[in-house]
Amino acid sequence: MVCVHSCYSKSMETWFLLTLCGAFLQNLRSLLQRKITDNLSINGASFVRFLFAIPFALLICLFSVDSFSGVSEQFFSYVVLAGIAQIVGTSCLISAVVRGNFSVGTTLSKTEAAQAALFGLVVLGDGVSISIALGISVSLLGVIFLSANVDELLSRLSRRALVLGLVSGTGFAIAAVCFRGASLSIDGGTFFERAAITVLSAVTFQSIIMGVYLIVREPGELGNVFENWKMSSVIGGVGMFASLCWFSAMTLNSAAIVRAVGQVELLFTLATTIFWFKEKMRLLQLVGMCLIVGGIWLLV
């Protein structure tokens, strides 16, 4: 009995620490992607996250995966759906923080945990407890606080930025659930090995999709991407390790719980907003952020 409790505590500590690392790295990646939009388009900035993550993900798999025995069709179905959803979420998030306030745009994307609960209810038939319903309600109230007095906030947050932030949350919610499904569908291997394989498969697929899109719709953007290879490599590396942390944590625990704990990213975001971008946070925005975070924590 003592052994079981010890093993569970160790597992809990592992996913919790991985979640904290993932949140910190994700905030750093978002900051770098915002900076690189000075030289790249929104889609170009999204593309570098995936393309330049491939070498890092490949090295991780080569040196850490020993017991890989193949993947199923179910795995690829999950990866494709999650990959597309994450592309949409990433592009919308970057566009939201470029068009509006960095902290508010990121906060709106954090409605993903509440949206994941609704997604699970509608698509998977997951039951909704009183605490989950309350969490969703509080989170939505937070969004209302953030979007109240729109005319007053237009200088920092447009209606378009508001919608983009919410859509990014939807994309990330679908992606989180499907990436967890992909990782769990792999037979054998440790949680880290399954997460590493999922990350490599995801960024490879996403690079192909976005690469084709840029060739067709923004043909000159690929040249700009490779001209900015130094910053792009940093973004790719940071993004890959953030994803590896998230996927590892979600292999050990449910996507909803991991993403809820990951709301600590908002603290990093707030610090970035104040100390880096010198953006002032209004009381109404702070109340909205607190309500969203509180609502998401109630979902746990």
N, C-alpha and C positions, 0 to 999 in steps of 0.2 A: 504493500500500500504506500509506503514511504517512497519506494522507487518510482511508482507511477506518478505520484505527486511531484517528485523531483524532476522527472522527465517532462511533465506538462509545464512546469514553471520555466524550465530551460527553453522549451519550445516557444512559450509565450514571450519570454524575454527576447528571443531571436527575432520573431516577426515584428515585435515592437521596435527594436533598434533598427531593423531594416526599414521600417516605415518612416522613422525619423530621418534616416539618411536619404531615403527616396524623396521625402518632402523638401529637405534642404537643397538637394541637387536639382530637383525640378524647378524650384524658385530661381536658382542660379541659371539654369538653362533658359528659362523664360526671360530673364534679364538680358542674357547674351543675345537671344533671338531678337529682342526689341532693339538692341544696339545695331545688329547687323542689317536691320531694315533700312538703315541709312544708305546701304549699298545694294540691297537686294529687294525684290518684291516680296509680298506677303507669302506667296507660294514658294518662292525661292528660299526664304528663311525657314519655311517648314521643311522643305526638301533636304536641306543640309543636316537636319536632325537625324534623318533616316540614313541617307547615303554615307555620311562620314562616321556613322555608328557601326557599319558593317565590319571594318577591319578590327575594331575593338571586340565586337561580339564574336567574331571568328577566332580570334586569339584566345578568348575566354573558353570557348568550346573545345579548341584543340588541346588546351593544357589542363582542363578540369573535368571534361566529360569522358568517363571510362566505361560506363555500363549502358550506353545507348543502344537500343535494339530496334529502332524504327518508329514511325508514327503512322497513325490511322487516317482515313478520310475525314473522320470527325475532327481530328486535330486541324487539318487544313481548312475545314469549313469554319471552325472557330477563329483561326488566324486571319482568314480573308475578311470575315465580317468585322472582327475587332480592328484589323488594320485599316480598313476603310473608315470606320467610325472614328478612329484616333486621328487619321489625316484630317477629317472634317473638323474635329475638335481642336486640333492644333492650329489649323489655319484660322479658325474663328477666334481662338484665344489671342493669337498674335495680332489679328486685325482689331480686336476689342481693346487691347492695351495700347495699340498705336493710336487709335481714334479717341480713346477716353483715358480716364485715370488708371494708372497701372494697378493700384491696389483694388479698386472697385471691379475692374475687368477680371482680375484673377479671382476675386471673391465670388462673382457671379458664376464662374466656371466651377466653383466648389459646390454648387447646387447638385453636382453629379451624384452625391450619395443619396439625396432625397429623390432624385429622378431615377436612380437605380432601383429604389424601393418600388416606385410606381411601375417601372419597366418590368420588374419581377412579378408584380401583381397582374398586370395586363397580359404579358406574354407567357410567363411560366406558371401563373396561378398561385403564386406564393401568398400565404395569408398575411394579413396586416394586423398587428396587435395594437392595443391602445397607445402604447408608448411610441410605436412607429408612426401611427396616424398623428399623434401630437407633434412628433419631430418634424414631419412633413409640413404641418400647419405653421409651426414656429419658423421654419426655414422660409416658407412662402411669405410670411409676414416680414421677415428680414428683407426679402427681395422688394416688397412694397415700400419699405422704408428707404431702400437704396434708390428706388425709382420715383419717389415722391418729389414734388416741387421740381419737375423736369426743367421748366424754364430757367430756374435758378441754377441748375447744374449743367446746362448745355455747354458752358465753356469747358467743362471737364468730362462730361459723359453724355454723348448724344444718344438718341433713341436707337440708332443703328448699333452703337457699341453695346447697349443694353441687350438687344436681341442676339448679337454675336456672342456675348458672354454666356447667355442662357443656352444657346445652341451648342456651344463648346462643352458645356456641362452635360448635355444629352449625349454627345459623341463620346466623351470620356466615361460616362456611366455604362454605355453599351460595351465599350472597349474593355473596361475593367472586368465585367462579368464574363465576356467571351475569352479574354486572355487567361483568366483563371480556369475556365473550362478546357482550354487548349492544354494548359500545363498539367491538369489532372488527368487528361485523356492519355497521357504518355505512360506506358507500362514500364515499371522499374525505374531505377535511378533515384538519386537524392533530390530533395526539393530544389537545391541549387542547380543541379544538372538539368532538370526539367525546365526550370526558369530560363537557363542559358540557351537551351535549344529553342524555346519559344521566342525569346528576344531575337536571336539570329534569324529565325524564319520570318518574324514580323517585319524587321527592318529591311530585309531583302525584298520581300513582297511590296512593302510600302515604297521603297526606292524605285522599283520597276514601274509601279503605278504613277507615281509623281513625276518620274523621269519622262515617261511617255507624254504625260499631260503638259509638261513644260516644253517639250519639243514641238508639240502641236499648237499650243496656245501662247507660249512665251518663248519662242525659239532662241532669242538672244540671251535668255536668263541663265542657261547652262554655262555659258562662257563667264558670266558674272560670278556664278557660284564657285567655279574653279579659280578665278582670279582672287577670290577671298578665301582660299583654302586654309589659311592659318586659323582664322577665327572659326571657320566652318568645322575644322578638325576638333577644336576645343568644344564647340557645341555638340558635335557628334559624340565625342567621348563622354562628356558630362551627361548627355541625354541617354546614352547606352547604359551607364552605371546607375542612373536614376531608374530606368526601366527594369534593370536587373534586380534592384532592391525591391521595387514594387511587385514584380512578378514572383520573386522569392517569398515575400511576405504573404502574397495572396495564394501561394501554394500551401502555405502553412495555416492560413486562416481565411475566412470568407472575405470577398471583395468589399462588401458593405462595411465590415468592421475595420478593415485596413484603410479604406478610403476615409472613413470617419475619423480615425486617429490621425490620418494624414492631414487633417485640417490645421495641424500645427504649422503647416506651410504659410498660413495667413499671418502668423507672427513674423515669419521671415519676410513676407511680402510687405507688411506694415513697416518693418525696419528699413527695407529697401526704398519704399515710397518716401519716407521721411528723410533718411540720411543720404540717399543717392540721387533721387530725382527732385528732392526739395519740394515735394508736393504736400500741400496742407490738407489734412483730413478734417472734415466737418463733423460736428457732433452727430448729425443725422446719419451720416455714412458709418460712423463708428457703431452706433446703435444697430444699424442694419447688419453690419458684419458680425456683431456679437450674437444677434438673433439667429443668423444663418448657422454660425458655429454651434450655438446652443441647440438648435433644432437637429443638426446632424448628429451631435453627441447623443441626443435622445433616441436616435435610431438604433443605437447600440444597446 
